[in-house]
Amino acid sequence: MPARHVHQKTPIQPWTRALVVSVALWGGSAAAQKNTDHLARAGVPAPVAAALKQAGLPATSMGLYVQEVSDVVAMDEPKPPSVLASLNDDKHFVLASTTKVVTTLAALDLLGTHYRWRTYAFASGPIHAGKLRGDLLIVGGGNSYLSAADLGRWFADLRAKGLKEISGNIVLDRFAFQLNDDDHARTPMPGADRPHHARPDALTLNEGVLRVVVSPGVGNRATVQLDPPLSDVRLVNNVSMGAASCWAGASLSANKNVLKVTVNGTWNKTCPEKPHPVAAMSHVDLTTRAVAALWQQVGGVLKGQVIDKPRPVVSEAQRGRPQPGPATMQRDAQGETLMPFAVHLSERLPQVMRVINKTSDNMAARNLLLTLSQGFPFKAATLPAAQDRMRQWLARQGLQPGDVEVENGSGLSRAERGKPRAMVALLRNAWRSRTADAFVESLPIAGVDGTLAHRMVHGAATGQAFLKTGTLRDTRALAGYVRGRSGKVYAVAAMVNHPQATLGLPALDALIEWVAKNG
């Protein structure tokens, strides 16, 4: 059920005076107490002020803004809805993953709820008696959730359409996104211990992460499988059955073209089937190996190899400009434009958004921002073009330049910053939009699911707060909606920026509980 309609809405209440708080730095315990009292007297919720004091965080480390939303704004209303609380609301804060609120709102507005990403297959030659005399081109279109299972089913469909054997190569084209090293300069490097930092790619599989799936086996060894399956791989299974514990760890090494995956651990019959990340591999290596294995699994014959298409040569004059996209640039040996042999469709945007916001998926959010690049997919996406379209969209939302700054769309970059007041303005606009239900349904619910499943599990906010979380080493943040006991709904944006930002979590949760009780 759409979160917006869980309870009956109440009419707009008479406007009340906004509470605006100006706070100086706390200079010691006495000053801290004085400023805490001042915050409470001025209207900042007392539990929030107390939590900041308890954490030893300065008032300047936190920004918040809470304002009522409404579905209808009467023409004769002279003032906006009441501001329930505010603190440093016109100051810039690092947004962390609450940036995904901005990315998904812009995507809903610009792309629509029916948008899908497309992966194309082109046959570069004729097909006779099930044999393709040429290459099969697989062209990525930015689907961040293309899985090995999806690709296996699609390959089975290709065989059902009559493609049994490929005399040439399977050629992978990932140039729907044109990225360079500078585009990743402010984001962390991916690694085996940080698969959630995998970088965007127009043709990726399983989000660029290799996993081993361990399940109970017959005999003295557990069953171990790779997800996705890979070609030219040696799997060493050292997971023994019969022990009391359930644990496994995997390592990856390479010898020339052969990968070696070694899995160690202990398992028993009561252990659940469980995937374990091995590495965030390069998208090229993971996808080429998986495509070869999956085509073979469905019974397809490949006479050549799976190769990655060479990067097209771009002249100096063309550098930095979006190039023709994958759907319009595939040609045969005679230079004639090829029509797609088959097209794989992703889930619709709202389903993708739900995963992005509920789980805080960074790579999918970055893919989503690139999708906003003007002209995509008929022109290849570039990060500058996507950023430019985002700035245009923010301006149409009534924001001033710099109110909210989006670099890659995920929140991994500390250059992604915003003012609490501006974030609330976006949320209030979204509440009145035609796509509001799709957005609210994508947000984690306090004490129920997503990244809020284990927060605010007992209290007024449980089941009544729909909020995107944000986490970096020096940032904790929340942005979304809270339904108060009165039935009114409030847009909320709150951030803590501090080297010990984790100590600010009680203050953030106290704010949400207070809004749910008193709003």
DRENSE-602503 format. One record per residue (C-alpha): z, x, y. Coordinates in pm, whole numbers, plus 50000, padded with zeros to 5 digits. Each point is the difference from the previous one (the first is absolute). Layout:
<pts>
ZXY
...
</pts>
This chain:
<pts>
500005000050000
499125014250342
503145014950152
499264983950337
500494965549848
503075005249786
502014979550248
499084974050257
499395014850342
501984988250300
498594992250345
499945027250263
503445001950160
500585003750378
499355035150117
503005022750034
500515031450201
498765031749828
502605025949917
498855034150118
502185029849929
499835033950168
501885026849810
500925036150082
500645027649747
503394999849835
501795031750104
503054999749772
502384976849820
501384983850317
496534995650145
498814986649665
502724973449998
499264990850363
496304996149931
500654980649680
502104975450195
497334998550268
497304991949742
502104971849856
500824985750345
496365001650105
498854979649702
499025025249735
501484985849679
503505013449950
499355008849631
497055021650106
502035018050266
502835005349752
497645013449733
498505025050245
503475011750093
501045002949636
496885020549925
500585023050295
496464993950127
499234999350373
498834967050145
496775017150107
499075005149632
499474962849946
497514975650144
499914962949929
498524967850128
500594964949865
498094970350142
499454964549886
496554991049872
498374966150041
496874983149869
499194982550326
500525012350356
500074971150249
497715004550298
502824992850245
502475024849853
500745025350275
501695025849776
499535014349650
502434991649718
503475014450023
500765036049914
502935000249761
500715037550025
498385031750130
500725036950028
497665027650120
497194975249943
497515017650228
500625034249849
497605015449747
501325003749645
498425014949689
498974969549798
499825014949649
498644973849759
500474971250242
496635013250123
498614980649702
500934968150188
497495009650269
497335010849750
500194968549789
500144976650301
496895016150148
498234998349663
500754963149957
498664992350345
496915022449984
499014996449632
501314965549904
501824987949691
496894999849780
499135036650049
499385020749684
499085036349943
496865006949796
499205027649754
496275002749926
497975011649701
496385010450062
497455008449730
497745027650134
497294993349741
498674972949769
502014986449709
498044995349675
501554989049672
503465006550141
499165035550114
500165009750369
497365026350078
501875016150284
503465001650152
502604972850038
501555002050348
503554986850043
500654995050371
503544994850124
500744974750270
503645007550075
501744978849734
503445016349989
501064980749689
497075007149770
501685007049666
498915014649671
500304965249848
497744985850274
497435027349949
500064996249621
499324962650030
497225006450253
498375025449770
500174974749718
498224975350228
497295025950074
499415003749626
499864962149967
497295000250268
497945022949778
500985035450101
500775019349682
498925035650067
499595021750313
497465028149964
501085016950322
503415003550165
502644976350128
500175009650367
503084990850204
499544993250371
503174999150213
498385003150343
500844965250123
502985018650155
499175031450195
503215019650041
500875036050082
503105021649989
500934991450359
500364963549896
502915009849774
501635025650231
503074978550078
500634986449653
501835016749709
498105016849720
499874980149675
501615015149692
501324992349653
503354990650153
498364980650284
497224978549850
500574974850282
498455025750237
496584998149829
497265001050261
497444972650067
496695001049820
497084975949976
499805003949620
503385005049843
501524988749672
503644991349930
500755010550360
499195036049909
503055003649774
499955010949635
502794985149789
501135002549641
501164967949833
502725005249740
500884973149744
501804999249662
497945014749719
499925000949621
501425031549845
501705028150187
497864998450317
499794974150272
496624986050101
498615017250310
496854989650185
498355010350324
499354975050276
497195002350089
498455014949685
498275032950077
497215020249847
500435036949912
503764997649969
502475013549746
503114978049968
503065017249850
502614974749884
503495014849971
501894966950041
502204996049693
501224966949861
503534991949891
502105013450286
502434978150194
498425007250338
496744988250154
498465027350213
496705017850032
498405025250229
496425012050022
498285031150133
496365007850070
498075032549961
496325009049987
497965025049802
496445000650132
498794963949974
502624988249752
503234984150126
503185003749801
502654973150041
503315008249832
502544972049960
503595008449900
502894976249941
501984977849766
499444963249920
501174972349768
498934965449891
502014982750273
498395020050282
497564979550209
496425010950050
500045020150319
497415018650211
500915034550134
498015015850285
498565033849905
498195009450318
498164987550303
496705015649894
497025004750224
498084967550018
496855018449887
501545015049687
501914968849896
497094976050055
497285021249838
502085006049687
501094963549979
496484986250047
498735021749713
502814988949770
499734963050088
496204998649959
500425015449655
502834975949912
497784969450053
497325015249779
497725012950272
497845030849941
499635026450272
497465027849951
500925017950321
503345004450174
502254982050247
499595018550329
501144995450356
497194995050249
499625029950234
501094994750357
497034989650213
498835024550262
500954987650348
498405015250308
502105012350291
498764970850210
501114975249731
503395015849936
502864975950068
497714969550005
500154973849725
497145005249754
498124973149805
502234984149739
499614999549621
498394965849977
497035010950210
499405036649915
499245000449623
496335007649931
497915008149695
497805030849946
497224984050202
502284993050296
500164962649939
503284982350070
501874991049681
501584966249942
503435000349830
499904996449623
503574986450005
502864994950245
503745000949930
502164979250235
503605008150085
502754974350042
499914981550331
501755015150302
503224978949978
500635011849642
499425036150104
502254995750306
502784986249785
500115032249796
499685021850312
502964983950177
502224991249704
499795035349852
499145019450318
496825014849852
498885028150230
496565007949861
498984963449991
501124995850362
497945030350103
496974986249815
500564967050178
500005016050344
496755018449920
498474966949894
500434988450361
497515026650115
497284982550199
496984991449785
501645007949665
498724998649727
496455001650142
501155030850191
502295025349841
503584998250128
501555027850207
503615002150112
499135002450374
497864968649973
502804981349821
502565011450258
497724988950282
499604965249851
503784997749954
500555008650367
497534972950101
501824974849783
503405009450142
498654995250352
498764965149906
503524992549879
501235005550355
501515034449946
499705028350247
498545034049903
502675019749815
502264970249920
499165004749632
498175030749868
498385000149656
498595032149855
499364994549627
501424965149945
502745008449749
502905013650207
499935034149833
499205015950336
502695003250265
497264994750256
500124963349899
502414986950258
500744967450176
502334980850226
502224973549839
498954974750266
496305006549926
500524996549624
501684966350057
497094989150220
497635006849709
502254981149760
500224969950234
496234999450038
499625001849623
502394970849943
497654977450194
496825012849832
497984982849729
500845028349757
503784998950053
500854987949651
498055028249833
501815025750212
503534986249953
499464996949625
499185037149984
503375010950143
503015010349791
502734973449985
503605010750059
501955001549674
497034986449803
497025023449961
498005030050114
501735027950188
502794975550101
500864989049646
503295019350008
500924995150366
501824970350154
500454984849655
503084979950100
500124983550339
498254977550245
496835021350002
499384997849624
496724982049951
499714993150374
498775033650133
496375010949951
499805036050111
497915031349956
502155030749952
499355034850134
501385032849869
499505036350098
502545028149996
500924992750363
499074963250018
501184966749866
498324968250123
499524962649944
497434976050143
499274963749917
501644966050015
503494985549949
500814963149968
503354991450152
502404973049886
498764978050285
496544999749843
498525020750280
497925030349903
500305033150181
497655029650014
501955032249953
499165036750048
502715026449960
499765037649957
502395029249969
498635034650082
502485027849932
500325030249766
502644979349816
498084967450020
501184989449655
503434994050160
498334973050210
499254977149705
503284980450040
499174993450366
496514987349909
501334977549725
502814987950227
497414989350256
498054979649746
503154983649862
501134991650354
496664984050090
500044979749678
503564987550075
499714994650375
496344993150064
</pts>
